[in-house]
Amino acid sequence: MEAGGSSPLGNLSSSPEYNLLLDDMCSLLQASLAKATWGKYSSGWAALEQFTKFIGIKPTWPLSMDYLRGFTIFCIRKKNLQPSTTRSYLSAVVALHRIKGFANFSIKDDLVAAALKGAGNIIMSSISPPANPRRVMTLQLLKHMGHRLSISSWSQGTTQSVWSACTTAFFTSARMGELLTESENDFDPTSTLTWSSVKFRQDGSILIHLKQPKSGNKEGDFLDIFPFKGHNCCPVKAIQKQLEIQRKIGAGLPSSPVFSLPNGKFLSTKGLNKILKVVFSDICDRNNTIACHSFRAGVPSILAKYPEAATTDDIKGWGRWNSDCYQHYTRLKLDQKRKIFNKITLALLQ
């Protein structure tokens, strides 16, 4: 995109040599980001180029809010993009401003927010119920899964990686994509959960730092894991056992992925879905599947049945869903988080 208008760079923006330096800045930025994040940025910038050609007006920097509103509608209506994709493209536009020297630029506009919300409402009202609905994970199904893994022919290292990932996701309502690798053959150290991001506390709980959560928080997100005693599905014991097994095979280093496999590969969401299909082959069918997302929905579904046990804010905060209570939840002290988990425990055992 060409720069124009007033800029904190002054006359530098018209210098060919300086523009070459900007190209180098993009290369350095690419090296600092996860591959998927850079891909989204590149796609967003390409869409902005398309919008410029579509309206026939070259932009001046920083972009006006009218220009950004037009770009938003262009993405939704002309490119038929999902609201979530459009949001990521707007984030790419913010990043482009920072490269150009507008460090304080942000997109906070009621009309843009309303357009994205309206697009989402239209999509939700027009789609049919899914042909293959996912079954929600329950405590009983989780315990049944543990039993089946224990009698399977898979190696202990494989079953322990699967078990520790599933118990962690279930009790924290985490997204499996935040815990596992995208590929079984390699991993991105800037986004993959490694042992350096797992802290064992003296009180018996565990703190996990998600470096690049789906929420997009720059500081990352944090998961608190507390013991769940007496039912052979304690997430703390599962993680501790996972580390013990990993160290026996020469893994378990701070830079190593938490959910590594004995064959040198890594547990990915695709691989876990295949395993879940085998484990629950006689329970689920085409119209009733158990997949990675089933674990995220488990605790909230249980709590929703017992409104007297936990509030809506407790549910949203525990699962890190976007809500007004989110920022409040991130500031909760450890004892307050433990109180929420105690409510979860009560609901699970009813």
C-alpha positions as CSV (number, residue, x, y, z in Angstrom):
1,M,0.0,0.0,0.0
2,E,1.3,3.5,-0.8
3,A,1.7,6.0,1.9
4,G,0.2,9.4,1.7
5,G,-1.1,12.4,3.7
6,S,0.4,13.5,7.0
7,S,2.7,11.0,8.7
8,P,5.0,11.0,11.7
9,L,7.7,9.9,9.3
10,G,7.7,13.3,7.5
11,N,9.4,13.2,4.2
12,L,10.9,9.8,4.8
13,S,7.8,8.1,3.4
14,S,8.6,9.5,-0.1
15,S,12.2,8.2,0.0
16,P,12.8,5.0,-2.1
17,E,15.6,4.0,0.2
18,Y,13.3,4.3,3.2
19,N,10.6,2.2,1.5
20,L,13.2,-0.5,1.0
21,L,13.9,-0.4,4.7
22,L,10.1,-0.9,5.3
23,D,10.4,-4.0,3.1
24,D,13.1,-5.2,5.4
25,M,10.9,-4.4,8.4
26,C,8.2,-6.7,6.9
27,S,10.7,-9.5,6.6
28,L,11.8,-9.1,10.2
29,L,8.2,-9.0,11.3
30,Q,7.4,-12.2,9.4
31,A,10.3,-13.9,11.2
32,S,8.9,-12.8,14.6
33,L,5.4,-14.2,14.0
34,A,3.9,-17.6,13.8
35,K,3.4,-18.9,10.3
36,A,-0.4,-18.8,10.6
37,T,-0.4,-15.3,12.0
38,W,1.8,-14.0,9.1
39,G,-0.5,-15.7,6.6
40,K,-3.5,-13.9,8.0
41,Y,-1.6,-10.6,7.9
42,S,-0.6,-11.1,4.3
43,S,-4.2,-12.1,3.3
44,G,-5.5,-9.0,5.1
45,W,-3.1,-6.7,3.3
46,A,-4.0,-8.3,-0.1
47,A,-7.7,-7.7,0.6
48,L,-7.0,-4.0,1.4
49,E,-5.2,-3.8,-2.0
50,Q,-8.3,-5.3,-3.7
51,F,-10.6,-2.8,-1.9
52,T,-8.4,0.1,-3.0
53,K,-8.8,-1.1,-6.6
54,F,-12.5,-1.7,-6.2
55,I,-13.3,1.9,-5.1
56,G,-10.6,3.5,-7.2
57,I,-9.3,5.8,-4.5
58,K,-5.8,5.6,-3.1
59,P,-5.7,5.7,0.7
60,T,-4.0,8.3,2.8
61,W,-2.4,7.2,6.1
62,P,-3.6,6.8,8.7
63,L,-6.7,5.4,7.1
64,S,-10.0,7.3,7.9
65,M,-12.8,5.5,9.7
66,D,-15.0,5.9,6.6
67,Y,-12.3,4.0,4.6
68,L,-12.2,1.2,7.2
69,R,-16.0,1.0,7.3
70,G,-16.0,0.5,3.6
71,F,-13.3,-2.1,3.8
72,T,-15.3,-4.0,6.4
73,I,-18.4,-4.1,4.2
74,F,-16.3,-5.0,1.2
75,C,-14.9,-8.0,3.0
76,I,-18.3,-9.2,4.2
77,R,-20.4,-8.5,1.1
78,K,-18.0,-8.6,-1.9
79,K,-15.5,-11.2,-0.7
80,N,-18.1,-13.2,1.3
81,L,-15.8,-13.5,4.3
82,Q,-16.8,-14.7,7.8
83,P,-17.0,-12.0,10.5
84,S,-14.0,-13.7,12.2
85,T,-11.9,-13.5,9.1
86,T,-12.9,-9.9,8.6
87,R,-11.8,-9.1,12.2
88,S,-8.4,-10.8,11.5
89,Y,-8.0,-8.6,8.3
90,L,-8.7,-5.5,10.4
91,S,-6.0,-6.6,12.8
92,A,-3.7,-6.9,9.8
93,V,-4.5,-3.3,8.9
94,V,-3.6,-2.2,12.4
95,A,-0.3,-4.0,12.1
96,L,0.4,-2.3,8.8
97,H,-0.2,1.1,10.4
98,R,2.4,0.3,13.0
99,I,4.9,-0.6,10.3
100,K,4.3,2.7,8.7
101,G,4.9,4.6,11.9
102,F,1.4,5.0,13.4
103,A,2.0,3.2,16.6
104,N,-1.1,4.5,18.4
105,F,-3.5,3.6,15.6
106,S,-6.5,1.4,16.6
107,I,-9.9,0.5,15.2
108,K,-12.6,1.2,17.7
109,D,-15.8,2.1,15.9
110,D,-19.4,1.3,16.8
111,L,-20.5,1.0,13.2
112,V,-17.7,-1.5,12.3
113,A,-18.6,-3.5,15.4
114,A,-22.3,-3.5,14.6
115,A,-21.6,-4.6,11.0
116,L,-19.6,-7.6,12.2
117,K,-22.2,-8.5,14.7
118,G,-25.0,-8.2,12.1
119,A,-23.1,-10.4,9.7
120,G,-22.7,-13.0,12.4
121,N,-26.4,-12.9,13.2
122,I,-27.4,-13.3,9.5
123,I,-25.1,-16.4,9.2
124,M,-26.5,-17.9,12.4
125,S,-30.1,-17.5,11.3
126,S,-29.5,-19.0,7.9
127,I,-27.5,-22.1,8.7
128,S,-29.1,-25.5,9.2
129,P,-28.4,-27.7,12.2
130,P,-25.1,-29.6,11.7
131,A,-25.4,-33.0,10.1
132,N,-22.8,-34.4,12.5
133,P,-23.4,-32.8,15.9
134,R,-20.6,-33.2,18.4
135,R,-21.4,-34.9,21.6
136,V,-20.5,-33.0,24.8
137,M,-17.9,-34.7,27.0
138,T,-19.1,-35.6,30.4
139,L,-17.3,-36.9,33.5
140,Q,-18.7,-40.4,32.9
141,L,-17.5,-40.4,29.3
142,L,-14.1,-39.1,30.4
143,K,-13.7,-41.9,33.0
144,H,-14.9,-44.4,30.4
145,M,-12.3,-43.1,28.0
146,G,-9.5,-43.5,30.6
147,H,-10.5,-47.1,31.1
148,R,-10.4,-47.8,27.4
149,L,-7.0,-46.2,27.0
150,S,-5.6,-48.3,29.9
151,I,-6.6,-51.5,28.2
152,S,-5.7,-50.5,24.6
153,S,-2.7,-51.8,22.6
154,W,-1.2,-48.3,22.3
155,S,2.1,-47.6,24.2
156,Q,2.0,-46.0,27.6
157,G,3.6,-42.9,26.2
158,T,0.9,-42.5,23.6
159,T,-2.0,-43.1,25.9
160,Q,-0.6,-40.8,28.6
161,S,-0.2,-37.9,26.1
162,V,-3.8,-38.4,25.0
163,W,-5.1,-38.8,28.6
164,S,-3.2,-35.7,29.9
165,A,-4.4,-33.6,27.0
166,C,-8.0,-34.6,27.4
167,T,-8.2,-34.2,31.2
168,T,-6.5,-30.8,30.9
169,A,-8.9,-29.6,28.2
170,F,-12.0,-31.0,30.0
171,F,-11.2,-29.4,33.4
172,T,-10.0,-26.1,32.1
173,S,-12.5,-25.8,29.1
174,A,-9.4,-25.1,26.9
175,R,-9.4,-25.3,23.2
176,M,-7.5,-28.3,22.0
177,G,-5.9,-26.1,19.3
178,E,-4.3,-24.1,22.2
179,L,-2.7,-27.2,23.7
180,L,-1.7,-29.4,20.7
181,T,0.4,-28.9,17.7
182,E,-1.0,-28.3,14.2
183,S,1.2,-31.0,12.7
184,E,2.4,-34.3,14.1
185,N,5.8,-33.8,12.5
186,D,6.8,-30.3,13.7
187,F,5.8,-27.5,16.0
188,D,6.0,-23.8,16.3
189,P,7.8,-22.9,19.6
190,T,6.1,-19.4,19.7
191,S,2.6,-20.9,19.9
192,T,2.9,-24.6,21.0
193,L,2.5,-25.4,24.7
194,T,6.0,-26.4,26.0
195,W,7.1,-27.5,29.4
196,S,8.6,-24.1,30.1
197,S,5.0,-22.8,30.1
198,V,3.9,-25.3,32.8
199,K,4.4,-24.3,36.4
200,F,3.9,-26.7,39.3
201,R,2.7,-24.8,42.4
202,Q,3.5,-25.8,46.0
203,D,-0.2,-26.0,46.8
204,G,-0.6,-28.9,44.3
205,S,-2.1,-26.9,41.5
206,I,-0.7,-26.2,38.1
207,L,-0.5,-22.9,36.1
208,I,-0.3,-23.1,32.3
209,H,0.6,-20.2,30.1
210,L,-0.9,-20.2,26.6
211,K,1.5,-18.1,24.6
212,Q,-0.8,-17.4,21.6
213,P,-4.4,-18.1,22.6
214,K,-7.3,-17.7,20.2
215,S,-8.4,-14.7,22.2
216,G,-5.4,-12.8,20.8
217,N,-4.3,-11.4,24.1
218,K,-0.7,-10.1,23.7
219,E,0.3,-11.4,27.2
220,G,-1.3,-14.8,26.5
221,D,-3.9,-16.6,28.6
222,F,-3.5,-18.6,31.8
223,L,-5.1,-21.9,32.8
224,D,-5.4,-23.0,36.4
225,I,-5.5,-26.8,37.0
226,F,-6.6,-28.1,40.3
227,P,-6.6,-31.6,41.7
228,F,-9.8,-33.7,41.2
229,K,-9.5,-36.5,43.7
230,G,-11.1,-39.9,43.9
231,H,-12.2,-40.6,40.4
232,N,-9.0,-41.6,38.5
233,C,-9.2,-38.6,36.2
234,C,-7.2,-36.0,38.0
235,P,-5.7,-33.5,35.5
236,V,-2.8,-32.6,37.9
237,K,-1.8,-36.3,38.3
238,A,-2.1,-36.7,34.5
239,I,0.3,-33.8,33.8
240,Q,2.7,-35.0,36.4
241,K,2.7,-38.5,35.0
242,Q,3.1,-37.1,31.5
243,L,6.3,-35.3,32.6
244,E,7.6,-38.4,34.3
245,I,7.2,-40.5,31.2
246,Q,8.6,-37.8,28.9
247,R,11.8,-37.6,30.9
248,K,12.2,-41.3,30.8
249,I,12.4,-41.2,27.0
250,G,14.7,-38.2,26.9
251,A,12.0,-35.6,26.3
252,G,10.4,-33.3,28.9
253,L,12.9,-30.5,28.3
254,P,11.7,-26.9,28.9
255,S,11.6,-26.3,25.1
256,S,9.8,-29.6,24.3
257,P,6.1,-29.8,23.5
258,V,4.1,-31.1,26.5
259,F,2.1,-33.6,24.4
260,S,5.0,-35.4,22.6
261,L,4.7,-39.0,21.5
262,P,7.2,-41.8,22.0
263,N,7.9,-42.1,18.2
264,G,9.3,-38.5,18.2
265,K,6.1,-37.0,16.7
266,F,3.6,-34.8,18.4
267,L,-0.1,-35.1,19.4
268,S,-2.0,-32.9,17.0
269,T,-5.7,-32.1,16.9
270,K,-6.2,-34.1,13.8
271,G,-4.4,-37.1,15.3
272,L,-6.4,-36.8,18.5
273,N,-9.7,-36.8,16.6
274,K,-8.7,-40.1,14.9
275,I,-7.9,-41.6,18.3
276,L,-11.2,-40.4,19.8
277,K,-13.0,-42.0,16.8
278,V,-11.4,-45.3,17.7
279,V,-11.9,-45.1,21.4
280,F,-15.6,-44.3,21.1
281,S,-16.3,-46.4,18.0
282,D,-19.2,-48.3,19.6
283,I,-20.7,-45.3,21.3
284,C,-20.8,-42.7,18.6
285,D,-21.9,-42.7,15.1
286,R,-22.2,-40.3,12.1
287,N,-24.9,-38.3,13.9
288,N,-23.3,-38.3,17.3
289,T,-19.5,-37.7,17.3
290,I,-17.0,-37.0,20.0
291,A,-14.2,-34.7,18.9
292,C,-11.7,-32.3,20.3
293,H,-14.3,-29.5,20.7
294,S,-16.4,-31.8,22.9
295,F,-14.0,-31.2,25.8
296,R,-14.3,-27.4,25.8
297,A,-18.1,-27.7,26.1
298,G,-18.1,-30.2,28.9
299,V,-17.9,-28.2,32.1
300,P,-20.1,-25.3,30.9
301,S,-22.8,-27.8,29.9
302,I,-22.7,-29.4,33.3
303,L,-22.8,-26.0,35.1
304,A,-25.7,-24.8,33.0
305,K,-27.8,-27.7,34.4
306,Y,-27.1,-26.5,37.9
307,P,-27.5,-22.7,37.9
308,E,-27.5,-22.6,41.7
309,A,-23.9,-24.0,41.7
310,A,-22.3,-21.4,39.5
311,T,-23.1,-18.0,37.9
312,T,-23.0,-17.2,34.3
313,D,-20.0,-15.1,34.9
314,D,-18.3,-18.1,36.5
315,I,-18.9,-20.2,33.4
316,K,-17.8,-17.5,31.0
317,G,-14.8,-16.6,33.0
318,W,-13.6,-20.2,33.4
319,G,-13.9,-20.9,29.7
320,R,-12.4,-17.5,28.7
321,W,-15.4,-16.7,26.5
322,N,-15.7,-13.2,25.3
323,S,-17.8,-11.4,27.8
324,D,-17.9,-8.3,30.0
325,C,-16.6,-10.5,32.9
326,Y,-13.5,-11.6,31.0
327,Q,-11.2,-8.7,32.1
328,H,-12.5,-9.1,35.6
329,Y,-11.7,-12.8,35.6
330,T,-8.1,-12.3,34.5
331,R,-7.5,-10.3,37.6
332,L,-9.0,-12.9,40.0
333,K,-6.6,-14.2,42.7
334,L,-5.7,-17.9,42.9
335,D,-8.1,-18.5,45.9
336,Q,-11.0,-17.0,43.9
337,K,-10.2,-19.3,41.0
338,R,-10.1,-22.2,43.3
339,K,-13.6,-21.3,44.6
340,I,-14.9,-21.4,41.1
341,F,-13.3,-24.9,40.6
342,N,-14.9,-26.0,43.8
343,K,-18.3,-25.1,42.3
344,I,-17.4,-27.0,39.2
345,T,-16.5,-30.1,41.3
346,L,-19.9,-29.9,43.1
347,A,-21.7,-29.8,39.8
348,L,-19.7,-32.7,38.4
349,L,-20.5,-34.9,41.3
350,Q,-24.2,-34.3,41.5
